[in-house]
Amino acid sequence: MTVTFHAVWMLCALGATTFVAAAAPRRRWLVALAVGFFTVVMLPGMQPDPEVAGLVASCGALVYLFRPRYAWFGLVLGGALAGMLVKVFALLGAPVVATVPLVAVGLAATARLAQVRPVFSPEALREEALLIVCTLGLGVAVLPSVLDGWQAAANLNVRMENVAQQTIPAWVLSLVATSTLLGAAYAVWSRR
């Protein structure tokens, strides 16, 4: 289990729940969410990629929040994020046949609570949660690149320790000192 895996799992779980609560007020939005969910679940052999999951979450949240006319598309992306949650559980060894109904029941329970109890997920809370999903999605999307960069820096640091133990030749030090003195002399002379 890597940090990236846990980040994708958390993003998919939080994003799926948030998008279902956002889709609950309208039946056609729930249909759009279900289309995205079953599309990803039916794709054979698809593995949840952190970059894809992060971009799907961020784009879905941004479309829902800032383009209300196309909110259905944002919810399709939210459903795709819920489908990726099934794929994450499959990576843990859980059978897809068992996880699809469990995830679907959890999402249906969230939708039902959002419909029956308005205090369960008021609009302001849903919008704030979607902003958090957007931010987390961007973080998850860049996380593999950041971790690769850290690994490269650690490798370079190990190599640089070996280089630091070597002595610097005298001609390099004299060249740097001469260049610095000539530059300083020129600067003083040109400002007279």
C-alpha angles and dihedrals in degrees: 000000000000132000089252092055092052091047092052091047092051092046093050094047096045093041095048092051093046095048092048091052089049092050095048098089094064128045095212090054089056089051090052089050091050091050091055092045097051093041092061094039091054095051106104120230095359113153120202105254114202094223093049094044091049094048093045091052094046096045092046092051094045093049092048094047102039104027105044091171089065097038089123089065091051088052092050086056089047089053089050088054089053089051089053088056088063089051090050090054088048089058088057089056100260114141114250090225089063100038097051093063092041093052091042092052091049091050092046090051090052091049092048093049091049090052098044100039115041091191090060092076116000117192095255091053092049092051093049091047090051090052089052090049089050093051093044090048092055090048093050091047093057097036097091091051092048092049090049089051092051090050091050090049091050090050091048091048091055090051092046091054088060091048092049091060091061119088121245113241116250094237090061092053093047092048092052092046093048092048092049093049093047091049092050091047091051092049092052093045095048094052097055 
